[in-house]
């Protein structure tokens, strides 16, 4: 199933690449750029999600939005929801929730309830002071790992999502000798 989601996300990015290549052949645009009106905004991250009915979605975090695409039919990719947010760099999912993080000061965790897809996505209020450059969610254990990407913050935080996915609780702060940029946890 994950291979199928990955293939569909690749199709979305290839589609964006060819559209942008033909539309902006004279400009310096990479395959992760998305055109909105008169501006071009960079994409930071993408993730896949499959709902309880087997519908597949691609989630794209751009410079100005989080965009939810229905990618169930790879020949008919549809944007089904978009939420305007600035500088959120990473997205992951747990159950029917999407989590978006930013390491920019003043930003908090954004949580989106995706249980009404493809009709809508509901933004929930996440905890404040939740500044991470990257997160990883172990869906089996219900743990979320937050990596700070700032030079003075050298730690990895571990949160529990099983008790209340809309209010992650801090389980442990692990000091690190180097500044983490990306995170993947196994076992």
C-alpha positions as CSV (number, residue, x, y, z in Angstrom):
1,X,0.0,0.0,0.0
2,X,2.9,2.4,0.9
3,X,4.5,1.7,-2.5
4,X,1.2,2.7,-4.2
5,X,1.0,5.9,-2.2
6,X,4.6,6.7,-3.1
7,X,4.0,6.1,-6.8
8,X,0.9,8.4,-6.7
9,X,2.8,11.1,-4.9
10,X,5.6,10.8,-7.5
11,X,2.9,11.2,-10.2
12,X,1.7,14.4,-8.6
13,X,5.2,15.8,-8.5
14,X,5.9,14.8,-12.1
15,X,2.7,16.4,-13.1
16,X,3.7,19.6,-11.3
17,X,7.1,19.4,-12.9
18,X,5.8,19.1,-16.5
19,X,3.2,21.8,-16.0
20,X,5.8,24.2,-14.5
21,X,8.4,23.3,-17.1
22,X,6.1,24.2,-19.9
23,X,4.7,27.3,-18.1
24,X,8.0,28.7,-16.8
25,X,10.6,27.4,-19.3
26,X,12.5,30.7,-19.1
27,X,12.7,30.9,-15.3
28,X,14.7,29.0,-12.7
29,X,11.9,26.7,-11.3
30,X,12.4,23.3,-9.8
31,X,10.0,20.3,-9.8
32,X,8.8,21.1,-6.2
33,X,7.4,24.5,-7.1
34,X,3.7,25.2,-7.2
35,X,2.1,28.1,-9.0
36,X,-0.5,30.1,-7.2
37,X,-1.8,33.2,-9.0
38,X,1.1,35.5,-9.8
39,X,3.5,33.9,-7.3
40,X,5.6,30.7,-7.1
41,X,6.0,29.1,-3.7
42,X,8.4,26.4,-2.7
43,X,7.2,23.1,-1.4
44,X,8.8,21.8,1.8
45,X,7.4,18.4,2.4
46,X,4.9,15.8,1.2
47,X,3.2,12.9,2.8
48,X,0.6,10.2,2.0
49,X,-2.5,9.2,3.8
50,X,-5.1,6.5,3.2
51,X,-8.5,6.9,4.8
52,X,-10.7,4.1,6.3
53,X,-12.5,3.7,2.9
54,X,-9.2,3.2,1.0
55,X,-9.1,6.6,-0.6
56,X,-5.6,7.9,-0.9
57,X,-4.4,11.5,-0.4
58,X,-1.2,13.4,-1.0
59,X,-0.4,16.2,1.5
60,X,1.9,19.0,0.4
61,X,3.4,21.6,2.7
62,X,4.3,24.7,0.7
63,X,5.6,28.1,1.7
64,X,2.1,29.4,2.2
65,X,-0.3,26.5,2.3
66,X,-0.9,22.9,3.2
67,X,-2.7,21.3,0.3
68,X,-4.6,18.0,0.4
69,X,-4.9,16.1,-2.9
70,X,-7.2,13.1,-3.6
71,X,-4.8,10.8,-5.5
72,X,-7.0,7.8,-5.5
73,X,-7.3,8.0,-9.3
74,X,-3.8,8.9,-10.6
75,X,-5.4,10.1,-13.8
76,X,-7.6,12.5,-12.0
77,X,-5.7,14.1,-9.1
78,X,-7.9,16.6,-7.3
79,X,-7.1,19.3,-4.8
80,X,-9.7,18.7,-2.1
81,X,-8.6,21.1,0.6
82,X,-6.1,23.9,1.3
83,X,-5.3,25.6,4.5
84,X,-3.3,28.9,4.4
85,X,-0.3,28.8,6.8
86,X,3.2,30.3,6.5
87,X,6.5,28.4,6.8
88,X,5.3,25.1,8.0
89,X,8.1,22.7,6.8
90,X,7.0,19.2,7.7
91,X,3.8,17.1,7.8
92,X,3.0,13.6,9.1
93,X,-0.2,11.7,9.9
94,X,-1.5,9.6,12.7
95,X,-4.9,8.0,12.4
96,X,-7.1,10.6,10.8
97,X,-5.0,13.6,11.9
98,X,-2.3,15.5,10.0
99,X,0.4,17.3,12.0
100,X,2.3,20.2,10.6
101,X,5.4,21.8,12.3
102,X,7.6,24.9,11.9
103,X,10.8,25.9,13.5
104,X,10.0,29.6,13.0
105,X,9.4,31.5,16.3
106,X,5.8,32.2,17.0
107,X,4.4,29.2,15.2
108,X,2.7,26.3,17.0
109,X,1.8,22.8,16.1
110,X,-1.0,22.7,13.5
111,X,-3.3,19.7,13.7
112,X,-5.9,18.9,11.0
113,X,-8.8,16.5,11.3
114,X,-9.0,14.6,8.0
115,X,-12.0,12.5,9.0
116,X,-14.3,14.4,6.6
117,X,-12.1,14.1,3.5
118,X,-12.7,14.5,0.6
119,X,-15.3,17.1,1.6
120,X,-13.3,19.1,4.1
121,X,-10.3,19.3,6.5
122,X,-10.8,20.9,9.9
123,X,-8.0,22.8,11.6
124,X,-7.7,22.2,15.3
125,X,-5.8,24.2,17.9
126,X,-2.4,22.7,18.6
127,X,-0.1,23.3,21.6
128,X,1.9,26.5,21.6
129,X,5.7,26.6,21.9
130,X,5.9,23.5,19.6
131,X,8.8,24.5,17.3
132,X,10.4,21.7,15.3
133,X,12.1,21.5,12.0
134,X,11.1,17.9,11.5
135,X,8.8,15.3,13.0
136,X,8.5,11.5,12.7
137,X,5.4,9.6,13.8
138,X,5.6,5.9,14.6
139,X,2.0,5.0,13.8
140,X,2.2,1.6,15.6
141,X,3.3,2.9,18.9
142,X,1.5,6.3,18.6
143,X,4.8,8.2,19.3
144,X,5.7,11.5,17.7
145,X,9.4,12.5,17.7
146,X,10.2,16.2,17.3
147,X,13.7,17.3,16.1
148,X,14.7,20.9,16.7
149,X,16.6,22.4,13.8
150,X,18.2,25.4,15.6
151,X,21.8,25.4,16.6
152,X,21.2,26.1,20.3
153,X,18.4,23.4,20.6
154,X,20.1,20.0,20.6
155,X,17.5,17.6,21.6
156,X,14.8,15.2,20.4
157,X,11.4,15.3,22.1
158,X,9.1,12.2,22.3
159,X,5.3,12.7,22.5
160,X,2.4,10.3,23.1
161,X,-0.5,10.5,20.7
162,X,-2.4,7.5,21.9
163,X,-4.3,9.1,24.8
164,X,-5.4,12.3,22.9
165,X,-4.1,12.8,19.3
166,X,-5.3,16.4,19.4
167,X,-3.1,17.2,22.5
168,X,0.3,15.4,22.3
169,X,1.8,14.8,25.7
170,X,5.6,15.1,26.2
171,X,7.1,11.8,27.4
172,X,10.8,12.5,27.2
173,X,13.4,15.1,26.1
174,X,16.5,13.4,24.8
175,X,19.7,15.6,24.8
176,X,21.8,15.2,21.7
177,X,25.4,16.2,21.0
178,X,24.6,17.6,17.6
179,X,21.8,19.7,16.2
180,X,19.2,17.3,14.5
181,X,17.8,18.2,11.1
182,X,15.8,15.2,10.2
183,X,14.5,12.3,12.2
184,X,13.5,8.7,11.6
185,X,13.0,6.2,14.5
186,X,13.0,2.5,14.3
187,X,12.4,0.1,17.2
